[in-house]
Amino acid sequence: ELLRHLQKVQNALEKDSTSNSSDIIRPNSKCFNTVMSTWIKSGSPNMGDHVQELFDEMQQEYKSGNESAKPDLFSYNILLTSLGRSNKLEEACAMLVQMQKSDDVKPDDVSYNTVMDALFKTGREEDASKA
């Protein structure tokens, strides 16, 4: 039941963000972050795909002129959590490196701990110590 409602909210976000109508309320980073966080908490086996979809949509929304949809540190940390829980560890490490090189969003303790935790849980202690 929850997953069905969550999918409806995600579909509405995606529909609203692609609409060209000027009278529509466009989603902001809080909307995206809330739905992405809820996907993680849902325990859905394909939660990682949904979070990645929403993050990509969020970036597209920002690039199309919606300043309020700009991904923030919280957005990136949600994505890192999703990647770690989905065992997409190479992508999580690459995202952390991208954040380190970024002039916009720098990783914080949560970012590093999220990636290190995922690496430790999969037996990659040596890689975790490099993070």
C-alpha positions as CSV (number, residue, x, y, z in Angstrom):
1,E,0.0,0.0,0.0
2,L,2.7,2.5,1.0
3,L,4.8,1.6,-2.1
4,R,1.8,2.2,-4.3
5,H,1.2,5.7,-2.8
6,L,4.9,6.5,-3.0
7,Q,4.9,5.6,-6.7
8,K,2.0,8.0,-7.2
9,V,3.9,10.8,-5.5
10,Q,7.0,10.1,-7.6
11,N,4.9,10.1,-10.8
12,A,3.3,13.4,-9.8
13,L,6.7,14.9,-9.2
14,E,8.0,13.7,-12.5
15,K,4.9,14.9,-14.3
16,D,5.0,18.3,-12.6
17,S,8.7,18.8,-13.3
18,T,8.2,18.1,-17.0
19,S,5.2,20.4,-17.4
20,N,5.8,23.7,-19.3
21,S,2.8,25.4,-17.7
22,S,3.7,28.6,-15.8
23,D,0.9,28.2,-13.3
24,I,2.1,24.8,-11.9
25,I,3.9,24.6,-8.7
26,R,7.3,23.1,-9.5
27,P,9.0,20.7,-7.0
28,N,11.8,21.9,-4.9
29,S,14.7,20.1,-3.3
30,K,12.7,19.4,-0.2
31,C,10.0,17.6,-2.2
32,F,12.6,15.5,-4.0
33,N,14.6,14.7,-0.8
34,T,11.4,13.7,1.1
35,V,10.4,11.2,-1.6
36,M,13.9,9.9,-2.0
37,S,14.2,9.4,1.7
38,T,10.9,7.6,1.9
39,W,12.0,5.2,-0.9
40,I,15.0,4.3,1.2
41,K,12.9,3.7,4.3
42,S,10.4,1.7,2.3
43,G,12.6,-1.4,2.1
44,S,11.6,-1.9,-1.5
45,P,14.0,-4.1,-3.4
46,N,14.2,-1.6,-6.3
47,M,14.5,1.5,-4.0
48,G,17.9,2.3,-5.5
49,D,16.4,2.6,-9.0
50,H,13.7,5.0,-7.7
51,V,16.1,7.2,-5.8
52,Q,18.5,7.4,-8.8
53,E,15.6,8.3,-11.1
54,L,14.4,11.0,-8.7
55,F,18.0,12.4,-8.3
56,D,18.4,12.5,-12.0
57,E,15.0,14.2,-12.4
58,M,16.0,16.7,-9.7
59,Q,19.2,17.6,-11.6
60,Q,17.3,18.0,-14.8
61,E,14.7,20.2,-13.1
62,Y,17.5,22.4,-11.8
63,K,19.2,22.6,-15.2
64,S,16.0,23.6,-16.8
65,G,15.8,26.7,-14.7
66,N,14.1,25.6,-11.4
67,E,16.6,27.0,-8.9
68,S,14.7,25.6,-6.0
69,A,15.3,22.1,-7.2
70,K,19.1,22.3,-6.9
71,P,20.4,19.2,-5.3
72,D,21.9,20.0,-1.9
73,L,24.2,18.1,0.4
74,F,21.3,16.2,1.9
75,S,20.3,15.1,-1.7
76,Y,23.7,13.8,-2.3
77,N,23.8,12.0,1.1
78,I,20.5,10.3,0.3
79,L,21.9,9.1,-3.0
80,L,25.0,7.8,-1.3
81,T,22.9,5.9,1.2
82,S,20.8,4.4,-1.6
83,L,23.9,3.4,-3.6
84,G,25.5,1.8,-0.5
85,R,22.3,-0.1,0.4
86,S,22.0,-1.3,-3.2
87,N,25.6,-2.6,-3.2
88,K,26.5,-0.1,-5.9
89,L,29.8,0.6,-4.2
90,E,31.8,1.7,-7.2
91,E,29.1,4.3,-8.0
92,A,29.1,5.5,-4.3
93,C,32.9,5.9,-4.3
94,A,32.7,7.7,-7.7
95,M,30.0,10.1,-6.3
96,L,32.1,10.8,-3.3
97,V,35.1,11.7,-5.5
98,Q,32.9,13.9,-7.7
99,M,31.7,15.7,-4.5
100,Q,35.3,16.2,-3.4
101,K,36.2,17.8,-6.7
102,S,33.0,19.9,-6.9
103,D,33.0,23.6,-6.2
104,D,29.3,23.3,-5.3
105,V,28.6,20.5,-2.9
106,K,31.4,19.2,-0.7
107,P,31.1,15.9,1.3
108,D,30.6,16.1,5.0
109,D,31.1,13.5,7.8
110,V,27.8,11.9,6.9
111,S,28.9,11.4,3.3
112,Y,32.2,9.8,4.3
113,N,30.6,7.6,7.0
114,T,27.9,6.4,4.6
115,V,30.3,5.2,2.0
116,M,32.7,3.7,4.6
117,D,29.9,1.9,6.3
118,A,28.8,0.4,3.0
119,L,32.3,-0.7,2.2
120,F,32.9,-2.2,5.7
121,K,29.6,-4.1,5.5
122,T,30.7,-5.8,2.3
123,G,34.2,-6.7,3.6
124,R,36.1,-4.0,1.8
125,E,37.8,-2.6,4.8
126,E,40.9,-1.6,2.8
127,D,38.8,0.5,0.5
128,A,36.9,2.0,3.4
129,S,40.2,3.3,5.0
130,K,40.9,5.1,1.7
131,A,37.6,7.0,1.8
